[in-house]
């Protein structure tokens, strides 16, 4: 059972308001080490310099979308096993199947609340203490 405060999380979303909401929810759940990335490209740059224990990424972003980010993360030896949760504005079954094919660990449909986020995170990293 991981302690939330010991888990580092990267939030990837091109909308500052969504990053803010996600960060607020994560802090409510006890996470302290939260890295924000404003795009897929920004996330890749930050992942080169630091490691994280969990990635929560938006699907629809301008430069590098969430699916492309997932593919790159899964190909890199240092990040291949990092749990990855995809956030999407729609629950398109084909989209979810595609993400599963490329190794997504879970997904969450926006808008979400703290209890939904907690369930999605616990499903991939175990119960939070």
C-alpha positions, 0 to 999 in steps of 0.5 A: 500500500503506497502512501500518497505523499511518497508517490510522484505524479505528473499531470499532462494537460494543455488546459491550465484549468484542468491541470489545476483541478487535477492538482487540487484533487491529488493534493486532497488525496494526499499527494505532495510531489506533483509535476505539471506539464502543459503538453505532451512535448513538455512532459517528454522534456520533463521525463528526461530530467526526472522520474515519476511514479504515475502519469495522468495525461489528457488525451486531446492536446495540440502538439503531442496527444496523450496516445502518442505520449503513451506510445513514447513512454512505453518505448523508453526503458526508463518509463516503460513500466510507469503507470499511465492513466488517460483522461478523456472528455468522452468515453469512446469505446474504440478510443479506450481499446486503442489506448489499452493496445498501447499499454494504458493502465486505466482511464478517467472520463472528465469531469471527474471527482476525487473519489473517481480519481482515487479509485482509478489511481488505486486500481493501478498502484494499489490502495492509498494509505 
